[in-house]
């Protein structure tokens, strides 16, 4: 498993971001077009919306750690459901490694 076996192995990876000492981790599905374009996860309207909702919930956005289940963009129009599942399976060790390092109290999954 891993990137060498992945359908997206030649695609741009988007690094995780945020507070490495976070008690709360947000996990999104994969990078979007704008994130690939800018090389950074959660930007633009997605960022604005997430910050707004964090504020409403009493969460300090800067205290969070953000990650995608797939570090590359999953294009649902180009990959079958089975291929999408394989991508997520190949990325799982990255997610597990980050979570074991951070040791959050709460994991919130989106997507």
Secondary structure, 3 states (H helix, E strand, C coil): CCHHHCCCCCCCCCCCEECCCCCEEEEEEECCHHHHHHCCCCCHHHHHHHHHHHHHHCCCHHHCEEEEEECCCCCCCCCCHHHHHHHHHHHHHHHHHHHHHHCCCEEEECC
